[in-house]
Amino acid sequence: MVIKVFLASSSGSTAIKKKQQDVVGFLEALKVDYTQLDIACNEENRMWMRQNVPEEKKPANGIPLPPQIFNENGYCGDYETFFDAKEDNMVYAFLGLPPPPGSKEVPVEERNGNDEATEGETVGDEAPAEEDQAVEETDEVTEDTAQAEEEEEQEEEEAEVQEEEETE
């Protein structure tokens, strides 16, 4: 299986460049076989990427920004979903690949029937309700701030991509 990472080699956006470097660097660190496909200088790659990102995953303007990640022709996700998978130690599942022997990542089929805590549950002693509420309130503020920053960054990236397209 070939992992395809769609990138823009001549992006004017430092945010896009950093995201692309993060994805490529992490795949290299994991020794995952992948192919970089440039959408900045190859119209076929750009059109293929745009046509194959699912509608529900496209931004409001309908133009997905790099990096976009595919396993062969199957869509894996964008930078945000890659980052979430990385944080959850689920990159191989995100990529549709089996984890290598010795990996910390548990294969999906083993994970589904386990006895570990599910989201929202704790294993062992429970924290007092007041502490839980304080943590939840902090998480909400952090999520709201992160979402606002992400939306602002997305708007900047879209404007830069649109400018690049107009100059081509």
Buried (B, 14 or more C-beta within 10 A) or exposed (E): EEBBBBBBEEBEBEBBBEBBEBBBEBBEEBEBEBEBBBBBEBEEBBEBBBEBBEEEEBBEEEBBBBBBBBBEEEBBBBBEBBBEBBEEEBBBBBBBBBBEEEEEBBEEEEEEEEEEEEEEEEEEEEEEEEEEEEEEEEEEEEEEEEEEEEEEBBEBBBEBBEEBEEEE
